[in-house]
Amino acid sequence: MQPPAINTACLFTPDHTGHGERVALACCGGRLAALWDTAECIEIHVWNGSGWSCQGSSILTGLGLHGRVDVLRKMRVRLLICGAMSGCVRNILEANGIMVQPWITGSQDVVLAALGKNRLASLLMPGCGGRGRCRREGQTRGSKNQKMRR
C-alpha cells in the first residue's frame, strides 16, 4: 500500500513578493537530520517556477526550542521538513505559523526533488506506515490502550 501523498500545492503559490513560499530543510552532515533536536542548520529554499533556489541558511547548534522557532520565524519559513519530531514540538511550531512535515529522510537534493514532484511521502522514515508519524497521537510507550506487536 502506497503512503498517502502530502499536499504541497500551497508551496507553489506566490507570496506578496511574487516568489514561492519559503521551505526550510533541517540538516545535519549533508542530509536531513534524523531528529529535529540534533539539526545543525536549516537551509531555506524557494520554488521559482522551474526549480528550487537556495535563499540562505542558519546555524541551529546551541539553540533551544524557542531560539530555533525564532530563527524560523525571522527567516519567514512557511514549511519545515525534518526527521523525527515530538508532537509537542510540532504543536509549538504550528502555533507559530510554521507547517511541519516530519519523519522525512534523505539528502537535501533528494528531498527537494521529491517535494517538487509532490512525492515527499515516498521519503517517510521506515516504520512510519504512511501516517506521517510513528505512533498514534495520544499514545506513548506504556499506554494502556497501545497494543503490543510481536
C-alpha positions, 0 to 999 in steps of 0.5 A: 500500500502506497503512503498517502501523498502530502499536499504541497500545492500551497508551496507553489503559490506566490507570496506578496513578493511574487516568489514561492513560499519559503521551505526550510530543510533541517540538516545535519552532515549533508542530509536531513537530520534524523531528529529535529533536536540534533539539526545543525542548520536549516537551509531555506529554499524557494520554488521559482517556477522551474526549480528550487533556489537556495535563499540562505541558511542558519546555524541551529547548534546551541539553540533551544526550542524557542531560539530555533522557532525564532530563527524560523520565524525571522527567516519567514519559513512557511514549511519545515521538513525534518526527521523525527519530531515530538508532537509537542514540538510540532504543536509549538511550531504550528502555533507559530505559523510554521507547517511541519512535515516530519519523519522525512529522510534523505539528502537535501537534493533528494528531498527537494526533488521529491517535494517538487514532484509532490512525492515527499511521502515516498521519503517517510522514515521506515516504520512510519506506515504512511501516517506521517508519524510513528505512533498514534497521537495520544499514545506513548510507550506504556499506554494502556490502550497501545497494543503490543506487536510481536 
